[in-house]
Amino acid sequence: MQIRVTCPCGHVGLVAAETLPRELTCSACGESRRVGAKDGARIVSRVAFEEWLLGASGAPRVTERKL
């Protein structure tokens, strides 16, 4: 599963949840910090998010894809 991680500088990156926790370095500003899976945000299905924007009830749910 891919997790979105945001640096304090505003740069956003993706990382595989299976590789966390580990030390990550921002490619934009060079800052390093230890990141765990709980520190990121799961990626929401684009379709579910668009439906929610158009008025579907409830918050968009996370979809997990197994490869």
Number of C-alpha atoms within 10 A of each C-alpha: 14 17 20 16 21 15 18 10 11 11 12 13 14 15 15 11 16 11 9 16 13 11 10 17 14 18 12 11 12 11 12 12 12 11 15 16 19 11 14 17 14 19 15 14 13 12 10 16 15 12 13 15 12 9 8 12 9 7 11 17 13 14 13 12 7 5 4
